[in-house]
Amino acid sequence: MGKCTAAQALAAAEYWLGYYEKASSAYATTRDKAAFEKNKGANNWTYAGHVCGINGPGGPWCAMQVSLAVYEACGYDKALAREVLWGVWPYTACNQLYDAAPANSKGRRGAWTPEPGDVIVFSDNGTTRTHTGLVYAVDGTYVYTIEGNTSNMCAKRSYPLASTYIWGYVRPNYAAASGDQPVQPVEPYGKVVFADIGLHELSKGCAGSEVKTIQRIVFARGINHEAVDGEFGPKTKAGVIELQKQLGLEQDGVVGKETWKKVLTRLE
């Protein structure tokens, strides 16, 4: 069993948002945020490439950014990262992980329901796999991703679930949230409303990765709210109320089971 959870991998991936690849090897060996926008270029020099051992020209880094997130989520343990990524670490080419994963842990667009933490694989022509990233949220229409090597940086993107650019998905070998490596919340959550996957009821005063997920979904639906900071404040509550209105739910500003069910296709 994998030794990190999907939430831990996504938290590691989020650290790198705003990172630009480098024009040369300068600043490509540091993870300091102060260097994220220094020496911006398009020559594939990156910290992910440095960690994975393939850097500079000839080293497109989208898959390596996924490798980096999992590696950091596994506590910088390469053996554990390899276990999570189905024996493929470093994951450096977009076809590798899908080909290595067992049949019950992957699927093509339209035949697989993605979940946060899944690896998404893209194709420009429907055959050759050319790009990859991590899914951080899903609703009934869109899948939301964190990707390296997109416009020469690490950034969030979104796609219609039916987009022909999506080739398929892989579910890494994560630990179950209720198993021996549970997600450790950084704040108080409410009661567990989906015990099997560890999702909680969220309301004003909560904080952490699940709050960030709701904040992103609120943002993606065009609702004004406070920054995606993981803090459930009054603006987040107002955003949730508007979200519930859009979804035809009771507008109480509390993210309970019915709200989770509506916004994440992974649930029931």
C-alpha positions in Angstrom: 0.0 0.0 0.0 1.2 3.5 -0.7 2.4 5.6 2.2 1.0 9.0 1.4 -2.5 10.1 0.8 -4.0 12.0 -2.1 -4.5 15.0 0.1 -0.8 15.0 1.1 0.3 14.7 -2.6 -1.9 17.7 -3.5 -0.6 19.7 -0.6 2.9 19.1 -1.9 1.9 20.0 -5.4 0.3 23.3 -4.3 3.6 24.5 -2.9 4.9 24.7 -6.5 2.1 26.8 -8.0 3.7 29.9 -9.6 7.0 28.2 -10.3 8.6 29.1 -13.7 11.1 26.9 -15.5 14.5 28.4 -15.9 16.4 29.7 -18.9 19.6 28.0 -17.6 20.7 25.9 -14.7 20.7 29.0 -12.5 18.1 28.6 -9.7 17.1 25.1 -10.9 18.4 23.4 -7.8 16.5 25.3 -5.2 12.9 25.0 -3.9 12.9 28.4 -2.3 9.8 30.4 -3.3 12.0 33.5 -3.7 13.5 31.9 -6.8 10.2 30.8 -8.4 10.1 33.8 -10.9 13.9 34.2 -11.3 15.7 33.4 -14.5 12.4 32.6 -16.3 12.8 30.7 -19.6 11.6 27.9 -21.8 14.5 25.4 -21.6 13.1 22.9 -19.2 15.5 23.7 -16.3 13.6 23.0 -13.2 13.8 21.8 -9.6 11.7 18.8 -10.5 14.2 17.9 -13.2 17.0 18.3 -10.7 15.3 15.9 -8.3 14.5 13.4 -11.1 17.9 13.6 -12.7 16.7 14.8 -16.1 17.2 18.6 -16.5 17.5 21.2 -19.2 16.7 20.9 -23.0 15.2 17.5 -23.8 13.6 17.2 -20.3 9.9 18.3 -20.5 8.9 18.3 -16.8 5.2 17.8 -16.5 5.6 14.2 -15.3 8.6 15.1 -13.2 6.5 17.7 -11.4 4.0 14.9 -10.4 7.0 12.8 -9.3 8.3 15.7 -7.2 4.9 16.1 -5.4 4.6 12.4 -4.6 8.3 12.3 -3.5 7.9 15.2 -1.1 4.5 13.8 0.2 6.4 10.6 0.9 8.9 12.4 3.1 11.6 12.3 0.4 11.6 8.6 0.4 12.2 7.4 -3.2 11.2 3.8 -2.4 7.8 4.9 -1.1 7.3 7.3 -4.0 8.0 4.4 -6.3 5.4 2.3 -4.5 2.8 5.1 -4.8 3.5 5.5 -8.5 3.1 1.8 -9.4 6.8 1.2 -9.6 7.5 4.2 -11.8 9.7 6.7 -10.0 10.9 9.0 -11.3 7.8 9.4 -13.6 9.4 11.3 -16.5 7.4 10.4 -19.6 3.6 10.8 -20.0 3.0 7.2 -21.1 4.9 5.5 -18.3 2.5 5.6 -15.4 -0.6 4.7 -17.3 1.1 1.7 -18.8 2.5 0.5 -15.5 -0.6 0.9 -13.4 -2.9 -2.1 -12.8 -6.1 -2.3 -14.8 -8.3 -1.5 -11.9 -6.4 1.7 -11.1 -6.7 3.5 -14.5 -9.2 4.3 -17.2 -9.8 6.3 -20.3 -11.8 9.5 -20.6 -15.5 8.7 -20.3 -14.8 5.3 -18.8 -13.2 6.5 -15.5 -14.5 8.9 -12.9 -11.6 11.0 -11.7 -11.0 11.9 -8.0 -8.7 14.4 -6.4 -5.2 13.0 -6.4 -5.6 11.1 -9.7 -3.0 11.7 -12.3 -4.5 13.0 -15.5 -3.0 12.2 -18.9 -3.5 14.3 -22.0 -3.1 13.7 -25.8 -3.0 16.2 -28.6 -4.0 13.7 -31.2 -5.9 11.0 -29.3 -3.0 8.6 -29.5 0.3 10.0 -28.3 0.3 11.0 -24.7 1.9 14.4 -24.5 1.1 16.0 -21.1 0.1 15.1 -17.5 -0.7 16.6 -14.1 -2.6 16.0 -10.9 -6.4 16.4 -10.4 -7.2 18.5 -7.4 -11.0 18.8 -7.7 -13.9 17.6 -9.9 -17.5 18.7 -10.3 -20.2 17.5 -12.6 -18.8 19.4 -15.6 -15.1 20.1 -15.1 -11.9 18.6 -13.8 -9.4 20.9 -12.1 -5.7 20.2 -12.3 -2.3 21.3 -11.1 0.2 20.9 -13.9 3.9 21.5 -14.4 5.3 22.6 -17.8 2.1 24.5 -18.7 2.9 27.8 -20.2 6.4 27.1 -18.9 5.3 27.1 -15.3 3.4 25.2 -12.6 -0.2 26.3 -12.6 -3.9 25.4 -12.1 -6.0 24.5 -15.2 -9.5 23.3 -15.8 -11.1 21.2 -18.6 -14.6 19.9 -19.4 -14.8 16.3 -18.4 -15.7 15.5 -22.0 -12.7 17.3 -23.5 -11.0 15.1 -26.2 -7.7 16.5 -25.0 -8.0 14.2 -21.9 -6.6 10.8 -22.7 -7.2 9.1 -19.3 -6.5 8.9 -15.6 -4.4 6.9 -13.2 -5.1 6.5 -9.5 -1.8 6.2 -7.6 -1.3 3.6 -4.9 -2.2 6.0 -2.1 -2.8 5.0 1.5 -6.5 5.0 2.5 -7.4 8.1 4.5 -8.7 5.8 7.2 -5.7 3.5 7.2 -2.2 3.6 8.7 -1.3 7.0 7.1 -4.3 9.2 7.7 -4.6 12.8 6.6 -3.6 15.0 9.5 -5.9 18.0 9.6 -4.3 21.3 10.5 -7.4 22.6 12.2 -10.7 21.6 13.7 -13.1 19.9 11.3 -16.7 19.0 12.0 -18.1 15.6 12.0 -17.1 13.0 9.4 -19.8 12.8 6.7 -18.0 10.4 4.4 -16.1 8.1 6.8 -14.8 5.9 4.0 -12.8 8.7 2.4 -12.3 10.9 5.4 -14.3 14.0 4.3 -15.8 16.2 7.0 -18.6 18.6 7.5 -17.1 22.1 7.0 -18.4 25.4 8.5 -17.2 28.7 9.7 -14.0 28.3 11.8 -12.7 25.2 10.0 -9.4 25.2 8.2 -7.3 22.9 6.1 -7.1 21.1 2.8 -10.8 20.3 2.5 -11.7 24.0 3.0 -9.2 24.8 0.1 -11.1 22.3 -2.1 -14.4 24.0 -1.5 -12.8 27.4 -2.0 -11.4 26.4 -5.3 -14.8 25.0 -6.5 -16.5 28.2 -5.4 -13.9 30.2 -7.4 -14.3 28.0 -10.4 -18.0 28.7 -10.5 -17.5 32.4 -10.7 -18.5 33.2 -7.1 -16.6 35.9 -5.3 -14.9 34.8 -2.1 -11.8 35.2 0.0 -8.4 33.8 -1.1 -7.9 30.0 -1.3 -6.1 29.9 2.0 -7.8 27.0 3.7 -9.6 29.3 6.3 -13.4 29.0 6.4 -14.2 32.7 7.1 -17.3 34.8 6.5 -16.6 35.2 2.8 -16.2 31.5 2.3 -19.5 30.9 4.1 -21.1 33.4 1.7 -19.5 31.7 -1.2 -20.8 28.3 0.0 -24.3 29.7 0.4 -24.2 31.0 -3.2 -22.8 27.6 -4.4 -25.6 25.8 -2.6 -28.1 28.1 -4.3 -26.7 27.2 -7.7 -26.9 23.5 -6.8 -30.5 23.7 -5.6 -29.5 22.8 -2.0 -30.5 24.1 1.4 -28.5 27.4 1.8 -27.1 27.0 5.3 -23.4 27.8 4.5 -22.4 24.4 5.9 -20.6 21.9 3.6 -22.3 18.6 4.6 -22.9 15.4 2.9 -25.4 16.7 0.3 -23.1 19.5 -0.7 -20.1 17.2 -1.1 -22.2 14.8 -3.1 -23.1 17.5 -5.6 -19.7 19.1 -6.1 -17.5 16.0 -6.3 -18.4 13.3 -8.7 -16.2 10.8 -6.7 -18.9 10.7 -4.1 -21.8 8.2 -4.4 
